[in-house]
Amino acid sequence: MKFSLYLGRYSGIKVFIHWTFSLILIWIFFTSMRSGLSLIDTAWSLIFVLSIFLCVILHEFGHALTAKKYGIQTKDIILLPIGGLARLEKLPEDPKQELWVALAGPLVNVVIFLVFSTIISLSGIQLVEMEYIQLRGSTLLLYIASANLILAIFNMIPAFPMDGGRVLRALLSLKMPRVKATAIAGGIGQALAIGFILTGIFYNPILVIIGIFIFLGAQAEVTHTKQNSLLKGFTISDAMMTRFQVLPFDAPLSKAIKNLLDGQATHFVVVKDDQPYGTLSREEIIKGLNEQNEHISIEKVANLHPLKLDLYLPLEKAFKTMATQKNKVALIYEQNHFLGILDQENISEFIMVQKAKSGL
């Protein structure tokens, strides 16, 4: 993954840490030094932070391994300054499966809390004394246990993109359609987000950031779920474009520029010997013009490894595949016979039409 350090893999799931994570460690080091803390105190603070992010990785593996039980693979887990992210190939549509996948992460934190609390209890340290105990090797478990309890509670806030939002959606989906359940869960989440923002304005700016994060996350989840529901039951054949512009691979880029300016097309099929050879987008035309000139051949700037999809692939899956692979256009085939193209703009228009038809 770009700008990330590969840490290893477990159960086939790769784990990465984003480079920005180092900024947290640098910030802790300098703020500790400026506040007059000793090197020992600073070191224990850094160890504590690293321990918490290890717990975050275990939290994400809770989601990933539970999803794997239901046949859903995880692409990778990435550690960010704001937490961890397990990139599942898809979310379970079965409410019971989604419920367990969502609960698995916080349950990992609860287990860590209970295990460490038991060890702390046997060692004679009382959890209620935490605020009076200095962070040291002997009290590290105390801090980690408390942090895991906070992580579990925070993640169970009933708002997207928190685990609690997915738990709420799953429970509602047992009694109603997924789209309606998502809308209700999203509305509750946005109401809570507004509460965080208003409280944060008067008391703590961090709550404002959390509120904005939750509000946007809830909005994105509702939009995504509605889009998927509108695509469900359709295949690429329902949205494919059979009328498109063709450009010879050895034609000068100036020809592509002329076609771009003369019409509404933003994607072109590049052909060689009357067969699809690649694709050329508006962005690639502009990039070629900036880096080269209008006299170079189209072959030099075209995408010669285009995404190829089957005519009867579910439209929902095609949309996700194009987004995941960052392809705005795909060549469509039926049994190795080229039929047309599909681009993201066309899918968006299809969604708008279906939305108007359904009255959503």
Secondary structure, 3 states (H helix, E strand, C coil): CCCEEEEEEECCEEEEEECCHHHHHHHHHHHHHHCCCCHHHHHHHHHHHHHHHHHHHHHHHHHHHHHHHCCCCEEEEEEECCEEEEEECCCCCCHHHHHHHHHHHHHHHHHHHHHHHHHHHHHCCCHHHHHHCCCCCCCHHHHHHHHHHHHHHHHCCCCCCCHHHHHHHHHHHCCCCHHHHHHHHHHHHHHHHHHHHHHHHHCCHHHHHHHHHHHHHHHHHHHHHHHHHHHCCCEHHHCCECCCCEEECCCEHHHHHHHHHHCCCCEEEEEECCEEEEEEEHHHHHHHHHHCCCCCEHHHCCECCCEEEECCCEHHHHHHHHHHCCCCEEEEEECCEEEEEEEHHHHHHHHHHHHHHHCC
